[in-house]
Amino acid sequence: SPEKLSVYHDIIRSRLVQHLQECDGKAVVLFDEVQKVIPGTLDVMKSVLSDRPQLDYVDPVTRKTSTVHCDNAVFIFVSDIGANEIKEVVVKHNGRENVPEAELNHVVRSAMHNQWKRLHFEGLIDMIIPFLPFENKEIQQILRLKIEELADEHRGGFWKTLQVQDDVVKYLSTKKYIKYHGVVHVPRGQEGKPYNRS
């Protein structure tokens, strides 16, 4: 409903203004799972992603308007749109190291076109950066890092020491819920190249 969208706009605008003011406009702002966003919710971002990136905000108490300039902010939109297409291309080329960059970009850009159209974001996103699924060795590295964090964080509380055998890490790394892949969207004006998330 329009009332609900207005509430979302106010929340996004006020949080962005607060964050950007605290950082003097120098920030990286990430919106995750954009594929789940209700159309119209991110309309508040259009002025931020325009040729004159700024955000106007009216304080609800003082009714005073302030403008935050966003020239030095980077906005990243993460989505799993295109994940199936990425997987198909990886299988087709017998491994992610064999996937031609141009083909990967084309496949993902095509998948994203409908997403941006649904969100009324056509022309606002300059760059799409696909990231490929983690390989098993990378998943194991991540699991080991997380286990080390848990060991340090809860030492003396839940345990004296935490030790996890390599076989457990290898087993966990094969579970489907561990795997993650998708697409990162970088707005107009941000440079970069497709990369493996490793």
Buried (B, 14 or more C-beta within 10 A) or exposed (E): EEEEBEEBBBEBBBEBBEBBEEBEBEBEBEBEEBBEBEEBBBBBBEBBBEEEBBBEBEEEEEEEEEEBBBEEBBBBBBBBBBBEBBBEBBEEBEEBEEBEEEEBBEBBBEBBEEBBEBBEBEEBBBBBBBBBBBBEEBBBBBBBEEBEEBBEEEEEEEEEEBEBEEEEBEEBBEEEEBEEBBBBBBBBEBEEEBEBBE
